[in-house]
Amino acid sequence: MSTRIVHRFAALALAVFAADVGAAQLAVRAKKAWTLAGAPIDDAVVLVEDGKIRAVGKAAATPIPAGWQVLDAAVVTPGLIDARTTAGLTGILNTRHDQEQLDASAALQPELRAIDAYDAREPLLEHLRSLGTTTVHAGHAPLALISGQTLVAKLRGATVDQAVLVPAAMVSCTLGDASTGVAPGKTPGTRSKAVALLRQELVKARELRDKRAAAEAGKAPDRDLRLEALVDVLDGKLPLLVCAQRAKDIDLALRLREEFGFKLVLEGAAEAYLRIAELKAANVPILLHATMSRPGGELENLSMATASELRKAGIAFALETGHEGYVPKVRVPLFEAAIACKQGLAFEDALRAITLDAARILGLDARIGSLEVGKDADLALWDGDPFEYATHCVATLVDGAVLFRGSK
């Protein structure tokens, strides 16, 4: 990436960080509003006040108060949600100082927290916001048996504390080829070894939980950050986010959930179409791999039609952008959903996969993911069909503040 482009993003980001991210009174007029709370609305108005959506409806029935700022668009949608990414830990420059997505010193590190590495000022986040993304589920890359804890953040503010919605969202685990070979001598070399190590840590965490319950007042066991994170998994406070691409690794994840009873969210799931019946019976949500992921290695059998197959089966899923091993290591949810739409997923279903369905899996659908009265005013404005190549994002609102204005 050229220095000029990087400097452009940096300047845009600094302008946003310096801006007042507080509430505004404004109205969005659009030829069509995809609310995802019902049928789309033609000739629509969305009223925003104090960072929340005050009203959504047809222009004739939704008068704009005098003096309010007005934004016009061809289409308005909820702000896009990246259901799983390393953005904020992965940076735009791809140099040592902005690559925090993986610590390869050990195979199991559930104590690592994304909130301690996330950079809210990272210019790559401004790039995503310029394409309609308003929320990310971000964390360490799925390249170790347990790489750390994820977070959910809005693309706003100058610090992680201003951005964060959920400080600890899930614990990221990987089963399969990606969990072997990260740190020679410290990482499992086979699946059976990896699962044995994971099972052993979960057993230790269960023992710690039992010791806590049996301890007398003032005599709790010594602190152990690694096991405490896994106790939260066993207690259902944190889901275990398991990246499993091959069908046999999906089977492993389901078997471990049955054994330990934790909340399971699958990530990647390139061969999920081979386990439709099992996944439907298990009622496990999926953060599906980026539609345009490179079909090699564990993803050699991926299908661009998997999203539509999951929808037909009634399996809850959202689209993620995941982590790539090449620059800039971060994809764009808008583009991935557009391709899924061209591969059999209906327009509204593709849009839901990067908005409301993602919010539901993240447990945040009461706040984000659709255009409804009382929800956070996270909006993306477009000058045409969002999934058409020639369409531009003309504005992005986060909590009612205009944090991106674009032009053709």
MARLOMAR-542676 format. One line per 2 residues: their letters; for each residue x, y, z of N, C-alpha, C. Coordinates in steps of 0.1 Angstrom, whole numbers. Example, Ala and Ser with C-alpha at 12.3 -4.5 7.8 and 13.67 -1.06 7.14 Angstrom:
% MARLOMAR-542676
as> 132:-57:78:123:-45:78:132:-33:78 ~ 128:-22:71:137:-11:71:129:0:79 $
% end
This chain:
% MARLOMAR-542676
ms> 9:-12:0:0:0:0:9:12:0 ~ 5:22:-8:14:34:-10:13:43:3 $
tr> 24:50:5:25:59:16:14:70:16 ~ 11:75:4:0:85:2:-13:80:7 $
iv> -16:67:3:-29:62:8:-30:60:23 ~ -19:55:28:-18:53:43:-20:66:50 $
hr> -13:77:45:-14:90:51:-28:95:50 ~ -35:92:38:-49:97:37:-58:90:48 $
fa> -56:77:50:-64:71:60:-61:76:74 ~ -48:79:76:-44:84:89:-50:97:92 $
al> -51:106:81:-56:119:83:-71:118:85 ~ -78:110:78:-92:108:80:-95:103:94 $
al> -87:93:99:-89:88:112:-87:98:123 ~ -76:107:121:-74:117:131:-85:127:131 $
av> -91:130:119:-102:140:119:-114:134:127 ~ -116:121:125:-127:115:133:-125:115:147 $
fa> -112:112:151:-109:111:166:-110:125:172 ~ -107:135:164:-108:149:170:-123:154:170 $
ad> -131:147:163:-145:152:162:-153:148:174 ~ -164:156:176:-173:153:187:-181:141:183 $
vg> -180:130:191:-187:118:188:-200:117:196 ~ -204:129:201:-217:129:209:-229:129:199 $
aa> -240:130:205:-253:129:198:-256:141:189 ~ -264:139:179:-268:149:170:-283:147:167 $
ql> -290:158:163:-303:157:158:-303:157:143 ~ -306:146:137:-305:146:122:-316:136:116 $
av> -318:138:104:-328:130:97:-321:124:84 ~ -324:112:81:-319:105:69:-331:103:60 $
ra> -331:109:48:-341:106:38:-335:97:28 ~ -343:86:25:-338:76:15:-349:71:7 $
kk> -345:67:-6:-355:61:-15:-360:48:-10 ~ -351:41:-3:-354:28:3:-347:26:16 $
aw> -354:21:26:-347:18:39:-349:3:42 ~ -338:-4:43:-338:-18:47:-337:-19:62 $
tl> -348:-20:69:-348:-19:83:-344:-32:90 ~ -347:-43:83:-346:-57:89:-355:-59:101 $
ag> -364:-50:103:-374:-52:114:-387:-54:108 ~ -388:-56:95:-400:-58:87:-397:-56:72 $
ap> -407:-53:65:-405:-51:51:-398:-38:48 ~ -390:-37:37:-383:-25:34:-393:-14:32 $
id> -389:-1:34:-397:10:33:-392:19:22 ~ -402:22:13:-398:31:2:-401:45:6 $
da> -394:55:1:-395:69:4:-395:70:19 ~ -384:67:25:-383:65:40:-376:77:47 $
vv> -379:79:59:-372:88:68:-368:81:81 ~ -355:83:85:-351:78:98:-347:90:106 $
lv> -353:92:118:-349:103:127:-340:98:138 ~ -329:106:140:-319:103:150:-318:114:160 $
ed> -318:110:173:-317:120:183:-310:113:196 ~ -301:121:201:-293:116:213:-287:102:211 $
gk> -282:100:199:-275:87:196:-284:75:193 ~ -297:77:194:-307:66:192:-316:69:180 $
ir> -322:59:175:-332:60:165:-345:64:171 ~ -350:76:167:-363:81:173:-375:77:165 $
av> -374:76:152:-385:72:144:-380:66:130 ~ -388:57:125:-385:51:112:-398:49:105 $
gk> -400:55:93:-412:53:86:-412:60:72 ~ -424:60:66:-425:67:53:-424:82:55 $
aa> -419:89:45:-417:103:47:-430:110:50 ~ -441:106:43:-454:112:45:-459:112:59 $
at> -454:101:67:-459:99:80:-448:102:91 ~ -437:107:86:-425:109:96:-420:123:93 $
pi> -426:133:98:-421:147:95:-408:149:102 ~ -399:157:95:-386:161:100:-388:174:107 $
pa> -384:174:120:-385:186:128:-376:198:122 ~ -381:210:123:-374:221:118:-361:223:124 $
gw> -351:226:116:-338:229:121:-329:217:121 ~ -334:205:119:-326:193:120:-317:191:107 $
qv> -305:186:109:-296:183:98:-303:172:90 ~ -302:172:76:-308:162:68:-297:156:59 $
ld> -297:143:58:-288:136:49:-296:128:39 ~ -293:128:27:-300:121:16:-292:110:11 $
aa> -299:99:8:-293:87:2:-303:79:-6 ~ -298:71:-15:-306:62:-23:-311:51:-14 $
vv> -302:46:-5:-306:35:3:-299:37:17 ~ -307:33:28:-301:33:41:-303:20:47 $
tp> -292:15:54:-293:2:60:-287:3:74 ~ -289:-7:83:-282:-7:96:-267:-6:93 $
gl> -259:-1:102:-245:-2:101:-240:-17:101 ~ -230:-20:93:-226:-33:91:-218:-38:103 $
id> -219:-51:106:-212:-57:117:-203:-68:112 ~ -190:-67:115:-181:-78:111:-181:-88:122 $
ar> -187:-100:120:-189:-110:130:-176:-116:136 ~ -165:-115:129:-152:-120:134:-141:-114:125 $
tt> -132:-107:132:-121:-101:124:-109:-99:134 ~ -98:-96:128:-86:-92:137:-83:-77:136 $
ag> -92:-70:129:-90:-55:127:-89:-49:141 ~ -80:-39:142:-78:-33:155:-66:-39:162 $
lt> -63:-52:159:-51:-59:164:-42:-60:152 ~ -48:-62:140:-41:-62:127:-41:-48:122 $
gi> -29:-42:117:-29:-29:112:-27:-28:97 ~ -28:-16:92:-28:-13:78:-14:-14:72 $
ln> -4:-12:80:10:-11:75:17:-25:74 ~ 11:-34:81:17:-48:81:32:-48:85 $
tr> 35:-40:95:48:-40:101:47:-45:116 ~ 58:-48:122:58:-54:135:50:-46:145 $
hd> 50:-33:145:44:-25:155:28:-25:154 ~ 23:-29:143:8:-30:142:3:-44:139 $
qe> 10:-54:143:6:-68:141:5:-74:155 ~ -6:-73:161:-8:-78:175:-18:-90:175 $
ql> -20:-96:163:-31:-106:163:-27:-120:167 ~ -14:-122:170:-11:-136:175:2:-135:183 $
da> 2:-142:194:14:-145:202:17:-159:201 ~ 28:-162:195:32:-176:191:40:-183:202 $
sa> 41:-177:214:50:-183:224:44:-195:231 ~ 32:-198:229:25:-209:236:13:-213:228 $
al> 9:-225:230:-3:-230:222:-16:-226:229 ~ -16:-225:242:-28:-222:250:-27:-209:258 $
qp> -33:-199:254:-32:-186:261:-46:-179:262 ~ -56:-185:269:-69:-179:270:-69:-167:279 $
el> -58:-164:286:-57:-152:294:-54:-139:286 ~ -50:-141:274:-47:-129:266:-60:-122:262 $
ra> -61:-109:263:-73:-101:261:-71:-92:249 ~ -81:-93:240:-80:-83:229:-81:-69:233 $
id> -88:-66:244:-89:-52:249:-76:-46:252 ~ -66:-55:255:-52:-50:259:-44:-47:246 $
ay> -49:-51:234:-41:-50:222:-48:-41:212 ~ -61:-39:213:-69:-32:203:-65:-18:202 $
da> -63:-13:190:-59:1:187:-71:8:180 ~ -78:16:188:-90:23:182:-86:34:172 $
re> -73:38:172:-68:48:162:-62:42:150 ~ -63:29:148:-58:22:137:-64:27:124 $
pl> -57:32:114:-63:37:102:-71:26:94 ~ -68:14:96:-75:3:89:-90:4:93 $
le> -93:8:105:-106:8:110:-114:19:103 ~ -108:30:100:-114:41:92:-117:36:78 $
hl> -109:27:72:-112:22:59:-124:13:60 ~ -126:5:70:-138:-3:72:-150:6:74 $
rs> -149:16:81:-160:25:84:-164:32:71 ~ -155:35:62:-158:41:49:-166:32:40 $
lg> -167:19:44:-174:10:36:-186:5:44 ~ -191:13:54:-203:10:61:-202:2:73 $
tt> -191:-3:77:-189:-11:89:-189:-2:102 ~ -197:-5:112:-198:3:124:-194:-5:136 $
tv> -194:-18:136:-191:-27:147:-183:-38:143 ~ -173:-42:152:-165:-54:149:-164:-63:161 $
ha> -164:-76:158:-161:-86:168:-146:-90:165 ~ -137:-84:173:-123:-85:170:-115:-93:181 $
gh> -104:-98:176:-96:-105:186:-84:-112:180 ~ -77:-120:187:-65:-127:182:-69:-137:171 $
ap> -60:-139:162:-62:-147:151:-64:-162:154 ~ -72:-169:147:-74:-184:149:-62:-192:144 $
la> -50:-190:150:-38:-196:145:-31:-203:157 ~ -38:-206:168:-33:-213:179:-44:-221:186 $
li> -41:-230:193:-51:-239:200:-61:-230:208 ~ -56:-221:216:-64:-210:222:-55:-197:221 $
sg> -60:-188:213:-52:-176:210:-55:-164:219 ~ -67:-164:226:-70:-153:235:-85:-150:235 $
qt> -89:-139:242:-103:-135:243:-105:-124:232 ~ -118:-124:227:-122:-114:218:-129:-103:225 $
lv> -132:-92:217:-141:-81:222:-150:-77:211 ~ -160:-69:215:-169:-63:205:-167:-48:207 $
ak> -165:-41:196:-162:-26:196:-170:-19:185 ~ -174:-7:188:-179:2:178:-167:9:172 $
lr> -168:13:159:-157:20:152:-159:35:155 ~ -155:38:167:-157:52:172:-146:55:183 $
ga> -144:68:186:-135:71:197:-121:70:194 ~ -113:75:203:-98:75:202:-92:64:211 $
tv> -99:58:220:-94:48:229:-103:36:228 ~ -97:25:233:-105:12:233:-116:13:243 $
dq> -114:21:254:-125:23:264:-137:30:258 ~ -134:39:248:-145:47:242:-152:38:231 $
av> -145:28:226:-150:20:215:-157:7:220 ~ -153:2:231:-157:-12:234:-171:-13:238 $
lv> -178:-23:234:-192:-27:238:-191:-38:248 ~ -183:-48:244:-182:-60:252:-167:-63:254 $
pa> -161:-60:266:-147:-62:268:-142:-76:266 ~ -149:-86:270:-146:-100:268:-158:-107:262 $
am> -157:-110:250:-169:-116:243:-168:-131:242 ~ -157:-137:237:-156:-151:235:-141:-155:237 $
vs> -139:-168:239:-125:-173:239:-122:-180:226 ~ -112:-176:219:-109:-181:205:-101:-193:206 $
ct> -106:-204:200:-100:-217:200:-99:-221:185 ~ -89:-229:182:-88:-235:168:-85:-249:169 $
lg> -92:-257:161:-90:-271:159:-87:-274:144 ~ -76:-282:142:-72:-284:128:-58:-280:126 $
da> -54:-279:113:-41:-277:109:-35:-264:115 ~ -44:-254:116:-39:-240:121:-35:-240:135 $
st> -39:-250:143:-36:-251:157:-23:-258:159 ~ -16:-263:149:-4:-270:151:8:-263:144 $
gv> 19:-264:150:31:-258:144:34:-244:146 ~ 26:-237:155:28:-223:157:41:-220:164 $
ap> 44:-228:175:56:-226:183:63:-240:184 ~ 73:-243:177:79:-256:177:83:-260:191 $
gk> 80:-272:195:83:-276:209:73:-272:219 ~ 64:-263:216:54:-258:225:39:-260:220 $
tp> 38:-265:208:25:-266:202:22:-280:197 ~ 10:-285:199:7:-298:194:10:-301:180 $
gt> 14:-312:176:17:-316:162:6:-323:155 ~ -4:-328:163:-15:-336:157:-28:-332:163 $
rs> -39:-335:157:-52:-332:163:-54:-339:176 ~ -51:-351:177:-53:-358:190:-45:-352:201 $
ka> -33:-347:198:-25:-340:209:-32:-327:212 ~ -36:-320:202:-43:-307:204:-55:-309:213 $
va> -64:-318:210:-76:-320:218:-73:-325:232 ~ -62:-333:233:-58:-338:246:-54:-326:255 $
ll> -46:-317:249:-42:-305:257:-53:-296:261 ~ -63:-294:251:-74:-286:254:-83:-292:265 $
rq> -85:-305:264:-93:-312:273:-87:-312:287 ~ -74:-313:288:-67:-312:301:-69:-299:307 $
el> -68:-288:299:-70:-274:305:-84:-273:310 ~ -94:-278:303:-108:-277:307:-110:-285:320 $
vk> -103:-296:321:-104:-304:333:-99:-296:345 ~ -87:-290:343:-81:-282:353:-90:-270:357 $
ar> -96:-264:347:-105:-253:350:-117:-258:358 ~ -122:-270:355:-133:-275:363:-129:-278:377 $
el> -117:-283:379:-112:-285:393:-111:-272:400 ~ -106:-262:394:-105:-248:400:-118:-243:404 $
rd> -128:-245:396:-142:-241:399:-147:-248:411 ~ -144:-261:412:-148:-269:423:-141:-265:436 $
kr> -128:-262:435:-121:-257:447:-127:-243:452 ~ -130:-235:443:-136:-222:447:-149:-224:454 $
aa> -157:-233:449:-170:-236:455:-169:-242:469 ~ -158:-250:471:-156:-257:484:-148:-249:494 $
ae> -142:-238:489:-133:-230:498:-141:-223:509 ~ -135:-222:520:-141:-214:531:-139:-199:528 $
ag> -146:-191:534:-145:-177:532:-131:-172:535 ~ -125:-164:526:-112:-159:528:-101:-169:524 $
ka> -104:-181:519:-94:-191:516:-95:-196:502 ~ -98:-187:493:-100:-190:479:-87:-195:473 $
pd> -87:-203:463:-74:-208:456:-67:-196:450 ~ -54:-198:448:-46:-188:442:-51:-184:428 $
rd> -49:-171:424:-53:-167:411:-46:-174:400 ~ -53:-177:389:-47:-184:377:-54:-178:365 $
lr> -49:-168:359:-56:-161:348:-60:-171:337 ~ -51:-180:333:-54:-189:323:-67:-198:326 $
le> -66:-204:338:-78:-212:341:-90:-204:344 ~ -89:-192:349:-101:-184:352:-108:-181:340 $
al> -101:-179:329:-108:-176:316:-116:-189:312 ~ -110:-200:314:-117:-213:310:-128:-216:320 $
vd> -127:-212:332:-139:-213:342:-151:-205:336 ~ -148:-193:331:-159:-185:325:-165:-192:314 $
vl> -157:-200:306:-162:-208:295:-171:-219:300 ~ -167:-226:311:-175:-237:316:-187:-232:323 $
dg> -187:-220:328:-199:-214:335:-208:-207:325 ~ -205:-207:312:-213:-201:302:-212:-186:301 $
kl> -203:-180:309:-201:-166:308:-195:-162:295 ~ -186:-170:289:-179:-167:277:-181:-179:268 $
pl> -187:-178:256:-187:-189:246:-173:-193:242 ~ -171:-205:238:-159:-210:232:-161:-209:217 $
lv> -153:-200:211:-154:-197:197:-144:-207:190 ~ -149:-217:184:-140:-227:178:-139:-226:163 $
ca> -127:-223:158:-125:-222:144:-122:-237:139 ~ -131:-242:132:-130:-256:127:-135:-256:112 $
qr> -125:-258:103:-129:-257:89:-133:-271:83 ~ -126:-281:86:-129:-294:81:-140:-301:89 $
ak> -148:-310:82:-159:-316:88:-155:-324:101 ~ -143:-330:100:-138:-338:112:-135:-329:123 $
di> -131:-317:121:-129:-308:132:-142:-302:137 ~ -152:-300:129:-165:-297:134:-170:-308:143 $
dl> -168:-320:139:-172:-331:148:-165:-331:161 ~ -152:-327:161:-144:-326:174:-150:-315:183 $
al> -154:-304:177:-160:-293:185:-173:-297:191 ~ -181:-304:184:-194:-308:189:-192:-319:200 $
rl> -182:-327:198:-179:-337:209:-175:-331:222 ~ -166:-321:221:-161:-314:233:-172:-306:240 $
re> -181:-300:232:-193:-293:238:-201:-303:246 ~ -203:-315:240:-212:-325:247:-205:-329:260 $
ef> -192:-330:260:-185:-335:271:-184:-324:283 ~ -182:-312:279:-180:-301:289:-192:-292:291 $
gf> -201:-292:281:-213:-284:283:-212:-269:281 ~ -201:-265:274:-200:-250:272:-208:-245:261 $
kl> -209:-232:260:-216:-226:248:-206:-226:237 ~ -210:-231:226:-201:-232:214:-206:-223:203 $
vl> -197:-216:197:-199:-209:185:-188:-213:175 ~ -193:-218:163:-183:-222:153:-178:-211:145 $
eg> -166:-211:141:-160:-201:132:-154:-208:120 ~ -155:-201:109:-149:-207:96:-159:-217:90 $
aa> -158:-229:95:-168:-240:91:-169:-242:76 ~ -157:-243:69:-157:-244:54:-165:-256:49 $
ea> -165:-267:57:-171:-279:53:-185:-281:60 ~ -191:-270:65:-203:-271:72:-214:-278:64 $
yl> -213:-276:51:-224:-282:42:-224:-297:43 ~ -213:-303:48:-212:-318:50:-218:-322:63 $
ri> -222:-313:72:-227:-316:85:-240:-308:88 ~ -248:-306:78:-260:-298:80:-269:-304:91 $
ae> -272:-317:90:-281:-323:99:-275:-322:113 ~ -262:-325:115:-257:-325:129:-257:-311:134 $
lk> -254:-301:126:-253:-287:131:-267:-282:134 ~ -277:-286:127:-291:-282:130:-295:-288:143 $
aa> -292:-301:145:-296:-308:157:-289:-302:169 ~ -277:-298:167:-269:-292:179:-273:-278:182 $
nv> -279:-271:172:-283:-257:174:-271:-248:177 ~ -261:-250:169:-248:-242:172:-248:-231:161 $
pi> -246:-218:165:-245:-208:156:-231:-208:149 ~ -230:-202:137:-218:-203:129:-214:-189:124 $
ll> -202:-185:126:-196:-173:120:-188:-178:108 ~ -195:-178:96:-190:-185:84:-179:-177:78 $
ha> -170:-185:72:-158:-179:66:-161:-169:55 ~ -152:-160:53:-154:-150:42:-157:-157:29 $
tm> -167:-153:22:-172:-160:10:-160:-162:0 ~ -152:-151:-1:-141:-152:-11:-127:-156:-5 $
sr> -128:-164:6:-116:-169:12:-109:-178:1 ~ -96:-178:2:-88:-186:-8:-90:-201:-5 $
pg> -95:-209:-15:-98:-223:-13:-85:-232:-14 ~ -77:-231:-3:-65:-239:-2:-64:-244:12 $
ge> -55:-254:14:-53:-259:27:-66:-265:33 ~ -69:-261:45:-81:-266:52:-94:-261:45 $
le> -92:-250:37:-104:-245:30:-105:-250:16 ~ -98:-260:12:-98:-265:-1:-111:-269:-6 $
nl> -120:-273:3:-133:-278:-1:-144:-268:2 ~ -141:-255:4:-151:-246:7:-161:-244:-5 $
sm> -172:-239:-2:-182:-236:-12:-188:-222:-10 ~ -188:-214:-21:-194:-201:-20:-209:-201:-17 $
at> -215:-213:-19:-230:-215:-16:-233:-219:-2 ~ -223:-221:6:-226:-226:20:-236:-217:27 $
as> -234:-204:26:-243:-195:33:-258:-198:29 ~ -261:-199:16:-274:-202:12:-279:-216:17 $
el> -270:-225:18:-274:-239:23:-277:-238:38 ~ -269:-230:46:-272:-229:60:-286:-222:62 $
rk> -289:-211:53:-301:-204:54:-313:-214:51 ~ -312:-222:41:-322:-231:38:-325:-241:49 $
ag> -314:-245:56:-316:-255:67:-320:-248:80 ~ -321:-235:81:-325:-228:93:-315:-228:104 $
ia> -302:-228:100:-291:-228:109:-286:-213:111 ~ -285:-209:123:-281:-195:126:-267:-193:121 $
fa> -265:-182:114:-251:-179:110:-250:-164:107 ~ -238:-160:107:-234:-146:102:-221:-148:94 $
le> -219:-138:86:-206:-138:78:-195:-131:85 ~ -184:-137:86:-172:-130:91:-162:-127:80 $
tg> -152:-119:84:-141:-117:74:-129:-124:78 ~ -128:-128:91:-117:-137:96:-104:-131:95 $
he> -94:-139:92:-80:-134:92:-73:-141:80 ~ -66:-132:72:-58:-137:61:-44:-137:64 $
gy> -36:-145:58:-21:-145:60:-14:-136:52 ~ -21:-127:44:-13:-118:35:-19:-104:37 $
vp> -12:-94:32:-16:-80:34:-30:-77:28 ~ -39:-70:35:-37:-64:48:-43:-73:59 $
kv> -45:-86:56:-50:-96:66:-64:-93:71 ~ -71:-84:65:-85:-81:69:-93:-79:57 $
rv> -105:-85:56:-114:-84:45:-125:-74:48 ~ -135:-72:39:-146:-62:41:-159:-70:41 $
pl> -167:-69:51:-180:-76:52:-189:-73:40 ~ -189:-60:36:-198:-56:25:-195:-65:12 $
fe> -183:-67:9:-179:-74:-3:-182:-89:-2 ~ -179:-94:10:-182:-108:12:-197:-112:11 $
aa> -205:-103:17:-219:-105:17:-225:-104:2 ~ -219:-94:-5:-223:-92:-19:-221:-105:-27 $
ia> -209:-111:-26:-206:-123:-33:-216:-135:-28 ~ -218:-136:-15:-228:-146:-11:-241:-144:-17 $
ck> -245:-131:-19:-258:-128:-25:-258:-133:-39 ~ -247:-132:-46:-246:-137:-60:-245:-152:-61 $
qg> -243:-158:-49:-241:-173:-49:-253:-180:-43 ~ -265:-173:-44:-277:-180:-40:-284:-175:-27 $
la> -277:-166:-20:-283:-160:-8:-292:-148:-12 ~ -304:-148:-7:-313:-137:-10:-307:-123:-5 $
fe> -310:-112:-12:-305:-99:-8:-307:-97:7 ~ -319:-98:12:-321:-95:26:-314:-104:35 $
da> -313:-117:31:-306:-126:40:-291:-123:40 ~ -285:-119:29:-271:-115:29:-269:-103:37 $
lr> -278:-93:37:-277:-81:45:-278:-85:60 ~ -288:-94:63:-289:-98:77:-277:-105:82 $
ai> -270:-112:73:-258:-119:78:-246:-110:82 ~ -247:-97:79:-237:-88:83:-243:-76:91 $
tl> -255:-79:96:-262:-69:105:-269:-76:116 ~ -282:-79:115:-290:-84:126:-286:-98:130 $
da> -283:-107:121:-280:-120:125:-266:-120:132 ~ -257:-112:128:-244:-111:135:-247:-105:149 $
ar> -255:-95:150:-258:-89:163:-265:-100:173 ~ -273:-108:167:-280:-119:176:-270:-129:181 $
il> -261:-133:172:-251:-143:177:-241:-137:187 ~ -239:-124:186:-230:-117:196:-238:-112:208 $
gl> -251:-115:208:-260:-111:220:-262:-96:221 ~ -262:-89:210:-263:-74:210:-275:-70:201 $
da> -284:-78:198:-295:-74:189:-305:-65:195 ~ -305:-63:208:-313:-53:215:-308:-39:212 $
ri> -296:-38:208:-290:-25:206:-286:-22:191 ~ -282:-32:184:-277:-29:170:-282:-40:161 $
gs> -280:-37:148:-283:-47:138:-296:-45:129 ~ -304:-35:134:-316:-32:126:-320:-18:129 $
le> -328:-12:120:-333:2:122:-347:1:129 ~ -346:3:142:-358:2:150:-357:13:161 $
vg> -369:18:164:-369:29:174:-363:24:187 ~ -354:32:193:-348:29:206:-334:23:204 $
kd> -331:18:192:-318:11:190:-307:22:187 ~ -295:18:189:-283:27:186:-285:32:171 $
ad> -282:44:169:-283:50:156:-270:47:148 ~ -268:35:145:-257:30:136:-262:28:122 $
la> -259:36:113:-265:36:99:-254:37:89 ~ -257:30:77:-249:32:65:-258:37:54 $
lw> -253:47:47:-260:54:37:-253:51:23 ~ -261:48:13:-256:43:0:-262:51:-11 $
dg> -254:52:-22:-260:59:-34:-266:50:-44 ~ -268:37:-40:-274:27:-48:-275:14:-41 $
dp> -277:3:-48:-278:-10:-42:-265:-13:-35 ~ -264:-15:-21:-252:-17:-14:-243:-28:-20 $
fe> -249:-38:-26:-241:-50:-31:-237:-48:-46 ~ -240:-37:-52:-236:-35:-66:-222:-28:-65 $
ya> -213:-33:-75:-199:-29:-75:-198:-13:-76 ~ -207:-7:-84:-205:7:-86:-211:16:-75 $
th> -217:10:-65:-223:18:-54:-213:23:-44 ~ -215:35:-38:-206:40:-29:-213:42:-15 $
cv> -206:40:-4:-211:44:9:-209:59:10 ~ -220:66:12:-219:81:12:-218:87:26 $
at> -222:79:36:-221:83:50:-222:71:59 ~ -215:72:70:-216:62:81:-218:69:94 $
lv> -229:65:101:-232:70:114:-229:60:125 ~ -223:64:136:-221:55:147:-227:63:159 $
dg> -236:57:166:-243:63:177:-248:77:174 ~ -253:79:162:-259:91:157:-249:102:152 $
av> -236:99:153:-226:109:149:-222:105:135 ~ -220:114:126:-216:112:113:-200:110:113 $
lf> -195:98:112:-181:96:114:-174:93:100 ~ -182:93:90:-176:92:76:-186:99:67 $
rg> -180:107:58:-188:113:47:-179:111:34 ~ -186:105:24:-179:101:12:-184:108:0 $
sk> -177:106:-11:-182:112:-24:-177:102:-35 ~ -183:103:-46:-179:95:-58:-165:99:-62 $
% end
